[in-house]
Amino acid sequence: MRYWGIILLISVSCFSQAQDIEIINALGRTYHGGLSEEIVAPIKIRNNSDAAVYVFVKRIDDNIGSTQSTNFCWGDECFDKEVNKLPVSKKIESGETVESFLSVLQAGLVSGFSTVKYQVYTRSNPSLVIEHEITYVVEDKERSNTLYSSEELILNEVYPNPVKEYAFIDYQINNSDTETKIVIHNVLGSEIGDFVLNPLEKELKIPVIEYNPGVYFYTLYIDGDGVITKKLVIRR
């Protein structure tokens, strides 16, 4: 019984330490910008403990384009893209929420989705980390191809259009619990194709080679509801 008490005490202590800090950015929030722009995403960090803490932030992964680069800042202090971790921990007072940490993306020359993932942890408990992923949407503002955008899903228009053999749709699902699919209809409204969007992927390939040339429509469905419809032209 004595040993169980010790184990319980350690477990409660670890849980309490894990809750010392919190990232309070809205889940699934995305940040938009144009080609060649600098897109800045503030990451809010809150100290929930009754004492000051010293935090580190570390970039652990990124999925960005070849013409893009990413770096981060703390307040007015910005670091080179080669720096993946705050060189010195930063103090956050008890109950304080800071917006000093900024994740920056140099958008580059190609539109699309990019992600950067960070870990946040305290100097006293480096093994207790919080992971947070930032999603950027880079748009060609003169020729934006975003068809639908929300906290759960970002979806671009089909391309090429007109199409001969295969059509493609780029997308980003931020909430894996959301059921999304693309349904193809003919001009009479009959369903001729049904394609589920996999949350682990970012591109849907639609084979249209067996469809007759003509005008069709594709509809985005979210949790069973059709939310937007666009025309798709098939040519040979």
MIDO-481366 format. One line per 3 residues: number of its first residue (from 1); their letters; for each residue y, z, x of N, C-alpha, C. Coordinates in nm, 3 decimals, decimal comma, always signed. Atoms other than C-alpha are relative to their C-alpha. Layout:
REM MIDO-481366
NUM> A> Y/Z/X/Y/Z/X/Y/Z/X; ... .
REM end
This chain:
REM MIDO-481366
1> MRY> -0,120/+0,000/+0,082/+0,000/+0,000/+0,000/+0,125/+0,000/+0,085; -0,115/-0,006/-0,089/+0,233/+0,076/+0,287/+0,033/-0,138/+0,055; -0,022/+0,132/-0,055/+0,182/-0,272/+0,433/+0,057/-0,095/-0,104 .
4> WGI> -0,057/+0,083/+0,107/+0,248/-0,438/+0,097/+0,148/+0,029/-0,018; -0,141/-0,036/+0,012/+0,575/-0,250/+0,083/+0,083/-0,064/+0,109; -0,071/+0,064/-0,111/+0,675/-0,382/+0,425/+0,015/-0,149/-0,024 .
7> ILL> -0,005/+0,143/+0,028/+0,585/-0,739/+0,327/+0,101/-0,031/-0,109; -0,094/+0,020/+0,109/+0,782/-0,709/+0,003/+0,143/+0,014/+0,049; -0,134/-0,022/-0,053/+1,084/-0,574/+0,191/+0,045/-0,120/+0,082 .
10> ISV> -0,034/+0,117/-0,081/+1,073/-0,867/+0,436/+0,030/-0,119/-0,090; -0,019/+0,113/+0,090/+1,041/-1,120/+0,151/+0,134/+0,009/-0,070; -0,128/-0,019/+0,068/+1,338/-0,973/-0,038/+0,115/-0,023/+0,095 .
13> SCF> -0,104/+0,017/-0,100/+1,541/-0,966/+0,281/+0,024/-0,147/+0,029; -0,012/+0,142/-0,029/+1,468/-1,333/+0,357/+0,065/-0,075/-0,115; -0,059/+0,064/+0,117/+1,553/-1,436/+0,001/+0,150/+0,027/-0,005 .
16> SQA> -0,141/-0,037/+0,001/+1,882/-1,248/+0,024/+0,077/-0,078/+0,105; -0,067/+0,073/-0,106/+1,968/-1,415/+0,356/+0,014/-0,147/-0,037; -0,004/+0,140/+0,037/+1,884/-1,757/+0,217/+0,113/-0,029/-0,097 .
19> QDI> -0,106/+0,017/+0,097/+2,143/-1,702/-0,055/+0,137/+0,033/+0,055; -0,130/-0,034/-0,058/+2,419/-1,604/+0,187/+0,098/-0,114/-0,013; -0,087/+0,116/+0,011/+2,558/-1,957/+0,185/-0,053/-0,097/-0,103 .
22> EII> +0,037/+0,093/+0,106/+2,558/-2,230/-0,076/+0,089/-0,123/+0,011; -0,077/+0,123/+0,013/+2,664/-2,593/-0,097/+0,023/-0,024/-0,148; -0,030/+0,004/+0,143/+2,842/-2,637/-0,428/+0,047/-0,137/-0,046 .
25> NAL> -0,030/+0,135/+0,045/+2,901/-3,011/-0,437/-0,091/-0,036/-0,116; +0,080/+0,041/+0,114/+2,781/-3,170/-0,760/-0,121/-0,079/+0,046; +0,124/+0,067/-0,037/+2,419/-3,284/-0,732/+0,008/-0,148/-0,035 .
28> GRT> +0,003/+0,143/+0,027/+2,386/-3,658/-0,697/+0,134/-0,068/+0,005; -0,131/+0,063/-0,004/+2,758/-3,720/-0,645/+0,003/-0,109/+0,106; -0,012/+0,110/-0,093/+2,838/-4,051/-0,478/+0,147/-0,022/+0,033 .
31> YHG> -0,135/+0,026/-0,046/+3,144/-4,161/-0,283/+0,015/-0,150/+0,022; -0,019/+0,143/+0,001/+3,283/-4,512/-0,322/+0,113/-0,041/+0,094; -0,105/+0,056/-0,082/+3,489/-4,728/-0,091/-0,022/-0,148/+0,019 .
34> GLS> +0,009/+0,143/-0,022/+3,558/-5,086/+0,010/-0,042/-0,035/+0,141; +0,039/+0,048/-0,131/+3,456/-5,297/+0,305/+0,105/+0,039/+0,103; -0,084/-0,037/-0,115/+3,598/-5,179/+0,641/+0,082/+0,127/-0,023 .
37> EEI> -0,074/-0,123/+0,026/+3,737/-4,864/+0,479/-0,072/+0,121/+0,062; +0,056/-0,128/-0,041/+3,682/-4,506/+0,592/-0,022/+0,083/-0,127; +0,033/-0,077/+0,121/+3,503/-4,312/+0,316/-0,029/+0,144/+0,042 .
40> VAP> +0,011/-0,141/-0,038/+3,539/-3,934/+0,339/-0,060/+0,080/-0,114; +0,067/-0,084/+0,100/+3,307/-3,695/+0,155/+0,012/+0,147/+0,042; -0,008/-0,143/-0,031/+3,406/-3,325/+0,156/-0,124/+0,076/-0,048 .
43> IKI> +0,116/-0,083/+0,035/+3,115/-3,078/+0,156/+0,049/+0,144/-0,013; -0,047/-0,137/+0,024/+3,206/-2,744/-0,001/-0,109/+0,101/+0,032; +0,096/-0,103/-0,039/+3,035/-2,441/+0,149/+0,054/+0,136/-0,043 .
46> RNN> -0,043/-0,131/+0,052/+3,049/-2,098/-0,015/-0,081/+0,110/+0,067; +0,065/-0,121/-0,053/+2,972/-1,760/+0,141/-0,019/+0,097/-0,115; +0,031/-0,089/+0,112/+2,797/-1,556/-0,127/-0,028/+0,143/+0,043 .
49> SDA> +0,036/-0,133/-0,049/+2,734/-1,254/+0,094/+0,122/+0,093/+0,000; -0,108/-0,099/-0,003/+2,939/-0,936/+0,130/+0,056/+0,019/+0,141; -0,052/-0,006/-0,137/+3,019/-1,005/+0,496/+0,030/-0,141/+0,048 .
52> AVY> -0,031/+0,131/-0,058/+3,162/-1,290/+0,702/-0,125/-0,060/+0,064; +0,111/+0,069/-0,064/+2,913/-1,553/+0,823/+0,057/-0,109/+0,090; -0,037/+0,108/-0,091/+2,924/-1,811/+1,100/-0,101/-0,114/-0,021 .
55> VFV> +0,089/+0,108/+0,039/+2,784/-2,150/+1,001/+0,001/-0,114/+0,100; +0,015/+0,126/-0,070/+2,656/-2,457/+1,179/-0,032/-0,108/-0,103; +0,040/+0,116/+0,079/+2,628/-2,803/+1,024/-0,056/-0,103/+0,096 .
58> KRI> +0,069/+0,095/-0,088/+2,389/-3,059/+1,170/-0,038/-0,125/-0,079; +0,044/+0,125/+0,062/+2,339/-3,425/+1,082/-0,142/-0,029/+0,046; +0,141/+0,016/-0,037/+1,962/-3,482/+1,069/-0,054/-0,139/-0,031 .
61> DDN> +0,052/+0,132/+0,033/+1,928/-3,832/+0,925/+0,111/-0,084/-0,059; -0,092/+0,090/+0,068/+2,122/-4,137/+0,815/-0,068/-0,133/-0,023; +0,048/+0,133/+0,035/+2,044/-4,468/+0,651/+0,122/-0,086/-0,026 .
64> IGS> -0,125/+0,073/+0,008/+2,343/-4,688/+0,724/-0,019/-0,141/+0,055; +0,007/+0,138/-0,043/+2,413/-5,054/+0,791/+0,033/-0,018/+0,147; -0,020/+0,026/-0,142/+2,430/-5,216/+1,133/+0,146/-0,006/+0,040 .
67> TQS> -0,144/+0,005/-0,031/+2,808/-5,258/+1,109/+0,071/+0,131/-0,035; -0,059/-0,127/+0,040/+2,861/-4,900/+0,990/-0,021/+0,107/+0,107; +0,019/-0,117/-0,085/+2,900/-4,572/+1,173/+0,038/+0,123/-0,081 .
70> TNF> -0,030/-0,123/+0,072/+2,918/-4,210/+1,062/+0,030/+0,111/+0,100; -0,031/-0,118/-0,080/+3,073/-3,896/+1,205/+0,045/+0,109/-0,096; -0,045/-0,107/+0,088/+3,202/-3,565/+1,072/+0,118/+0,074/+0,063 .
73> CWG> -0,117/-0,077/-0,042/+3,505/-3,339/+1,091/-0,013/+0,142/-0,055; -0,024/-0,133/+0,057/+3,585/-2,973/+1,045/+0,152/+0,021/+0,004; -0,146/-0,005/+0,006/+3,942/-2,958/+0,926/+0,060/-0,118/+0,073 .
76> DEC> -0,065/+0,105/-0,077/+4,160/-3,154/+1,166/-0,079/-0,041/+0,124; +0,079/+0,028/-0,118/+3,891/-3,156/+1,435/-0,114/-0,096/-0,036; +0,101/+0,101/+0,028/+3,686/-3,477/+1,419/-0,079/-0,030/+0,127 .
79> FDK> +0,090/+0,017/-0,113/+3,387/-3,549/+1,642/-0,048/-0,145/+0,007; +0,051/+0,134/-0,019/+3,250/-3,871/+1,789/-0,131/-0,019/-0,076; +0,121/+0,031/+0,077/+2,962/-4,046/+1,609/-0,127/+0,047/+0,071 .
82> EVN> +0,118/-0,046/-0,074/+2,723/-3,937/+1,888/-0,027/+0,149/-0,019; +0,014/-0,145/+0,020/+2,781/-3,570/+1,800/-0,067/+0,025/-0,134; +0,076/-0,024/+0,122/+2,521/-3,456/+1,545/+0,010/+0,143/-0,051 .
85> KLP> -0,004/-0,140/+0,038/+2,596/-3,084/+1,533/+0,136/+0,059/+0,038; -0,121/-0,073/-0,035/+2,903/-2,863/+1,521/-0,019/+0,071/+0,134; +0,019/-0,065/-0,130/+2,949/-2,753/+1,884/+0,016/+0,151/-0,004 .
88> VSK> -0,026/-0,144/+0,013/+3,078/-2,411/+1,776/-0,009/+0,037/-0,147; +0,012/-0,044/+0,139/+2,993/-2,218/+1,461/+0,137/+0,031/-0,058; -0,126/-0,022/+0,070/+3,266/-2,179/+1,199/-0,012/+0,122/-0,093 .
91> KIE> +0,003/-0,124/+0,078/+3,355/-1,854/+1,027/+0,042/-0,024/-0,144; -0,035/+0,002/+0,143/+3,354/-1,822/+0,648/+0,000/+0,145/-0,048; -0,011/-0,138/+0,046/+3,477/-1,496/+0,501/-0,083/+0,025/-0,125 .
94> SGE> +0,076/-0,038/+0,118/+3,290/-1,307/+0,231/+0,067/-0,052/-0,128; -0,051/+0,053/+0,126/+3,330/-1,481/-0,107/+0,085/-0,124/+0,014; -0,088/+0,115/-0,023/+3,521/-1,770/+0,049/-0,075/-0,132/-0,018 .
97> TVE> +0,051/+0,137/+0,007/+3,463/-2,138/-0,033/+0,089/-0,088/+0,086; -0,078/+0,084/-0,090/+3,571/-2,379/+0,238/-0,032/-0,147/-0,028; +0,016/+0,145/+0,012/+3,624/-2,756/+0,215/+0,035/-0,068/+0,131 .
100> SFL> -0,039/+0,051/-0,132/+3,678/-2,802/+0,586/-0,096/-0,106/+0,052; +0,097/+0,094/-0,054/+3,358/-2,995/+0,650/+0,008/-0,133/-0,073; -0,015/+0,134/+0,056/+3,397/-3,369/+0,597/-0,102/-0,094/+0,063 .
103> SVL> +0,092/+0,103/-0,046/+3,127/-3,635/+0,622/+0,069/-0,135/-0,015; -0,081/+0,122/-0,003/+3,284/-3,968/+0,719/-0,090/-0,121/+0,025; +0,070/+0,126/-0,022/+3,146/-4,321/+0,689/+0,101/-0,110/+0,024 .
106> QAG> -0,075/+0,123/-0,023/+3,308/-4,624/+0,850/-0,078/-0,111/-0,068; +0,078/+0,078/+0,095/+3,208/-4,870/+0,578/-0,056/-0,131/+0,056; +0,054/+0,123/-0,057/+3,161/-5,180/+0,792/+0,030/-0,122/-0,084 .
109> LVS> -0,031/+0,132/+0,054/+3,140/-5,538/+0,672/-0,091/-0,045/-0,113; +0,098/+0,040/+0,102/+2,852/-5,540/+0,422/-0,003/+0,105/-0,111; +0,007/-0,092/+0,114/+2,843/-5,389/+0,073/-0,142/+0,052/-0,018 .
112> GFS> +0,132/-0,057/+0,026/+2,557/-5,167/-0,043/+0,003/+0,151/+0,002; +0,015/-0,145/+0,003/+2,428/-4,810/-0,035/-0,029/+0,052/+0,140; +0,028/-0,069/-0,126/+2,427/-4,573/+0,262/-0,014/+0,149/-0,029 .
115> TVK> +0,020/-0,143/+0,018/+2,308/-4,214/+0,292/+0,006/+0,071/+0,135; -0,004/-0,085/-0,117/+2,368/-3,934/+0,540/-0,045/+0,139/-0,043; +0,057/-0,130/+0,038/+2,174/-3,605/+0,535/+0,038/+0,105/+0,105 .
118> YQV> -0,041/-0,110/-0,085/+2,289/-3,270/+0,676/-0,085/+0,124/-0,027; +0,050/-0,136/+0,015/+2,152/-2,922/+0,734/+0,115/+0,097/+0,025; -0,098/-0,105/-0,017/+2,372/-2,615/+0,693/-0,074/+0,132/+0,014 .
121> YTR> +0,067/-0,127/-0,022/+2,268/-2,276/+0,829/+0,094/+0,095/+0,072; -0,085/-0,099/-0,065/+2,414/-1,954/+0,963/-0,049/+0,029/+0,141; +0,034/-0,032/-0,138/+2,421/-1,845/+1,324/-0,103/+0,112/+0,008 .
124> SNP> +0,093/-0,114/-0,002/+2,231/-1,525/+1,240/-0,138/-0,036/-0,054; +0,128/+0,038/+0,059/+1,955/-1,707/+1,045/-0,020/-0,152/+0,011; +0,009/+0,146/-0,017/+1,907/-2,058/+1,193/-0,121/-0,064/-0,065 .
127> SLV> +0,120/+0,057/+0,061/+1,564/-2,100/+1,035/+0,014/-0,016/-0,152; -0,023/+0,009/+0,144/+1,703/-2,065/+0,680/+0,108/-0,106/-0,024; -0,093/+0,113/+0,007/+1,860/-2,407/+0,621/+0,012/-0,052/-0,143 .
130> IEH> -0,025/+0,072/+0,125/+2,013/-2,590/+0,326/+0,019/-0,146/+0,036; -0,017/+0,143/-0,025/+1,976/-2,969/+0,321/+0,086/-0,062/-0,111; -0,089/+0,065/+0,097/+2,236/-3,188/+0,155/+0,018/-0,146/+0,041 .
133> EIT> -0,012/+0,142/-0,028/+2,243/-3,568/+0,129/+0,122/-0,059/-0,071; -0,117/+0,068/+0,053/+2,560/-3,771/+0,079/-0,035/-0,147/-0,021; +0,021/+0,141/+0,028/+2,539/-4,114/-0,086/+0,135/-0,071/-0,007 .
136> YVV> -0,120/+0,082/+0,001/+2,806/-4,374/-0,017/-0,032/-0,135/-0,066; +0,011/+0,134/+0,057/+2,858/-4,695/-0,215/+0,115/-0,083/+0,057; -0,100/+0,089/-0,059/+3,037/-4,967/-0,021/+0,006/-0,125/-0,085 .
139> EDK> -0,017/+0,111/+0,093/+3,180/-5,235/-0,248/+0,095/-0,104/+0,058; -0,095/+0,107/-0,025/+3,339/-5,570/-0,189/+0,093/-0,002/-0,121; -0,087/-0,020/+0,116/+3,637/-5,495/-0,410/+0,050/-0,130/-0,060 .
142> ERS> -0,038/+0,129/+0,056/+3,720/-5,862/-0,447/-0,115/-0,062/-0,079; +0,118/+0,054/+0,068/+3,364/-5,939/-0,558/-0,101/+0,112/-0,022; +0,089/-0,113/+0,024/+3,217/-5,612/-0,677/-0,118/-0,042/-0,086 .
145> NTL> +0,120/+0,038/+0,075/+2,859/-5,656/-0,797/-0,069/+0,120/-0,062; +0,058/-0,118/+0,063/+2,802/-5,305/-0,934/-0,008/-0,021/-0,151; +0,021/+0,020/+0,143/+2,653/-5,337/-1,281/+0,011/+0,132/-0,076 .
148> YSS> +0,001/-0,130/+0,068/+2,609/-4,968/-1,366/+0,008/+0,110/+0,105; -0,015/-0,110/-0,095/+2,713/-4,646/-1,194/+0,015/+0,132/-0,075; -0,009/-0,134/+0,055/+2,656/-4,280/-1,286/-0,051/+0,097/+0,106 .
151> EEL> +0,054/-0,098/-0,093/+2,550/-3,955/-1,119/-0,149/-0,018/+0,022; +0,145/+0,016/-0,010/+2,187/-4,047/-1,187/-0,041/-0,131/+0,068; +0,044/+0,133/-0,041/+2,184/-4,417/-1,097/+0,119/-0,089/+0,034 .
154> ILN> -0,092/+0,109/-0,031/+2,378/-4,694/-0,926/-0,084/-0,126/+0,008; +0,080/+0,121/+0,007/+2,256/-5,046/-0,998/+0,091/-0,121/+0,010; -0,077/+0,123/-0,017/+2,389/-5,383/-0,882/-0,053/-0,111/-0,089 .
157> EVY> +0,042/+0,115/+0,079/+2,374/-5,714/-1,063/-0,112/-0,075/+0,070; +0,110/+0,079/-0,054/+2,077/-5,943/-1,017/+0,054/-0,112/+0,090; -0,035/+0,113/-0,086/+2,090/-6,200/-0,739/-0,129/-0,065/+0,050 .
160> PNP> -0,105/+0,097/+0,035/+2,064/-6,491/-0,692/-0,002/-0,027/-0,150; -0,012/+0,030/+0,142/+2,179/-6,597/-1,035/+0,096/-0,118/-0,017; +0,134/+0,040/+0,041/+2,088/-6,874/-1,120/-0,107/+0,024/+0,109 .
163> VKE> +0,112/-0,030/-0,087/+1,744/-6,812/-0,970/-0,111/-0,102/-0,023; +0,111/+0,094/+0,012/+1,441/-7,032/-0,899/-0,135/+0,070/-0,006; +0,132/-0,062/-0,009/+1,149/-6,810/-0,799/+0,002/+0,151/-0,012 .
166> YAF> -0,004/-0,146/+0,000/+1,243/-6,446/-0,733/+0,145/+0,046/-0,011; -0,131/-0,064/+0,014/+1,541/-6,239/-0,846/-0,011/+0,142/+0,057; -0,001/-0,133/-0,062/+1,643/-5,913/-0,679/+0,112/+0,084/-0,060 .
169> IDY> -0,102/-0,097/+0,044/+1,830/-5,602/-0,792/-0,001/+0,116/+0,097; -0,015/-0,117/-0,086/+1,959/-5,338/-0,550/+0,041/+0,119/-0,084; -0,032/-0,119/+0,079/+1,977/-4,983/-0,681/-0,018/+0,125/+0,083 .
172> QIN> +0,015/-0,133/-0,062/+1,999/-4,616/-0,587/-0,020/+0,101/-0,112; +0,029/-0,103/+0,101/+1,833/-4,347/-0,803/+0,024/+0,137/+0,064; -0,034/-0,132/-0,054/+1,983/-4,001/-0,742/-0,072/+0,113/-0,071 .
175> NSD> +0,074/-0,101/+0,075/+1,776/-3,816/-1,003/-0,137/-0,058/-0,032; +0,135/+0,056/+0,015/+1,401/-3,884/-0,979/-0,060/+0,030/-0,137; +0,051/-0,031/+0,134/+1,348/-3,730/-1,324/+0,047/-0,101/-0,104 .
178> TET> -0,051/+0,101/+0,091/+1,541/-4,017/-1,483/-0,094/-0,119/-0,004; +0,087/+0,115/+0,016/+1,317/-4,292/-1,622/+0,086/-0,124/-0,019; -0,082/+0,121/+0,005/+1,474/-4,630/-1,553/-0,087/-0,123/+0,014 .
181> KIV> +0,073/+0,126/-0,011/+1,352/-4,984/-1,597/+0,090/-0,117/-0,039; -0,066/+0,125/+0,037/+1,467/-5,344/-1,631/-0,093/-0,078/-0,091; +0,079/+0,078/+0,095/+1,347/-5,546/-1,930/+0,063/-0,139/-0,012 .
184> IHN> -0,044/+0,138/+0,014/+1,371/-5,927/-1,945/-0,030/-0,047/-0,142; +0,016/+0,056/+0,134/+1,426/-6,092/-2,285/+0,036/-0,148/+0,002; -0,044/+0,138/+0,019/+1,445/-6,454/-2,392/+0,113/-0,006/-0,102 .
187> VLG> -0,116/+0,012/+0,088/+1,723/-6,591/-2,613/-0,031/+0,042/-0,143; +0,039/-0,046/+0,133/+1,523/-6,495/-2,923/-0,014/+0,152/-0,008; +0,011/-0,146/-0,003/+1,516/-6,130/-2,814/-0,139/+0,051/+0,030 .
190> SEI> +0,137/-0,042/-0,029/+1,144/-6,127/-2,731/-0,010/+0,050/+0,144; +0,018/-0,056/-0,135/+1,047/-5,909/-2,433/-0,105/-0,080/+0,075; +0,095/+0,078/-0,079/+0,882/-6,113/-2,158/-0,027/+0,062/+0,136 .
193> GDF> +0,022/-0,067/-0,128/+0,903/-5,876/-1,861/+0,051/+0,142/-0,003; -0,034/-0,143/-0,001/+0,915/-5,500/-1,797/-0,024/+0,051/+0,142; +0,009/-0,039/-0,140/+0,989/-5,359/-1,449/+0,060/+0,140/+0,019 .
196> VLN> -0,043/-0,138/-0,022/+1,007/-4,986/-1,369/+0,066/+0,010/+0,137; -0,070/-0,022/-0,126/+1,255/-4,880/-1,097/-0,061/+0,121/+0,070; +0,062/-0,106/-0,079/+1,077/-4,675/-0,833/+0,109/+0,081/+0,071 .
199> PLE> -0,106/-0,080/-0,063/+1,301/-4,381/-0,722/-0,012/+0,007/+0,151; +0,019/-0,004/-0,145/+1,154/-4,405/-0,370/+0,041/-0,131/+0,067; -0,041/+0,129/-0,054/+1,273/-4,764/-0,328/+0,145/-0,029/-0,039 .
202> KEL> -0,140/+0,036/+0,026/+1,612/-4,937/-0,336/+0,016/-0,145/-0,042; -0,007/+0,141/+0,038/+1,525/-5,293/-0,434/-0,112/-0,033/-0,096; +0,099/+0,049/+0,095/+1,348/-5,448/-0,732/-0,011/-0,151/+0,015 .
205> KIP> +0,028/+0,143/-0,012/+1,185/-5,791/-0,688/-0,062/-0,048/-0,132; +0,043/+0,048/+0,130/+1,145/-5,983/-1,014/-0,052/-0,144/+0,014; +0,052/+0,138/-0,006/+0,912/-6,289/-1,013/+0,031/-0,074/-0,130 .
208> VIE> -0,034/+0,079/+0,120/+1,044/-6,555/-1,251/-0,061/-0,139/+0,008; +0,054/+0,133/-0,023/+0,844/-6,851/-1,122/-0,083/-0,051/-0,117; +0,083/+0,040/+0,114/+0,620/-6,848/-1,433/+0,082/-0,018/-0,128 .
211> YNP> -0,085/+0,017/+0,117/+0,916/-6,849/-1,674/+0,054/-0,144/-0,005; -0,059/+0,132/+0,017/+1,047/-7,176/-1,813/+0,149/+0,004/+0,035; -0,144/+0,004/-0,027/+1,395/-7,283/-1,699/+0,079/+0,025/-0,128 .
214> GVY> -0,084/-0,029/+0,116/+1,671/-7,163/-1,928/+0,079/+0,128/+0,017; -0,083/-0,120/+0,002/+1,886/-6,867/-2,024/-0,082/+0,119/-0,049; +0,069/-0,124/+0,037/+1,743/-6,514/-2,036/+0,101/+0,114/+0,013 .
217> FYT> -0,084/-0,118/-0,010/+1,883/-6,162/-2,048/-0,081/+0,114/+0,061; +0,065/-0,119/-0,056/+1,802/-5,850/-1,848/+0,079/+0,124/-0,042; -0,060/-0,122/+0,053/+1,867/-5,501/-1,984/-0,045/+0,120/+0,082 .
220> LYI> +0,031/-0,126/-0,065/+1,885/-5,169/-1,802/-0,029/+0,105/-0,106; +0,037/-0,110/+0,089/+1,702/-4,890/-1,987/-0,004/+0,130/+0,080; +0,002/-0,133/-0,060/+1,760/-4,523/-1,900/-0,054/+0,097/-0,104 .
223> DGD> +0,066/-0,094/+0,091/+1,527/-4,270/-2,063/-0,019/-0,060/-0,138; +0,032/+0,066/+0,125/+1,437/-4,525/-2,330/+0,115/-0,066/-0,071; -0,118/+0,058/+0,066/+1,791/-4,631/-2,419/+0,055/-0,117/+0,082 .
226> GVI> -0,063/+0,113/-0,065/+1,932/-4,974/-2,338/+0,148/+0,027/+0,019; -0,139/-0,039/-0,028/+2,266/-4,918/-2,167/+0,089/-0,119/+0,036; -0,082/+0,116/-0,033/+2,379/-5,261/-2,044/-0,089/-0,122/+0,012 .
229> TKK> +0,075/+0,125/-0,001/+2,267/-5,624/-2,072/+0,083/-0,109/+0,066; -0,067/+0,110/-0,067/+2,352/-5,926/-1,856/-0,088/-0,125/-0,008; +0,070/+0,130/+0,009/+2,261/-6,295/-1,854/-0,068/-0,034/+0,132 .
232> LVI> +0,074/+0,048/-0,115/+2,001/-6,436/-1,617/-0,037/-0,147/-0,026; +0,026/+0,144/+0,015/+1,972/-6,814/-1,564/-0,109/-0,040/+0,098; +0,109/+0,050/-0,083/+1,650/-6,973/-1,435/+0,008/-0,151/+0,007 .
235> RR> -0,006/+0,144/-0,023/+1,662/-7,319/-1,280/-0,115/-0,043/+0,091; +0,104/+0,054/-0,089/+1,409/-7,541/-1,106/+0,059/-0,112/+0,087 .
REM end
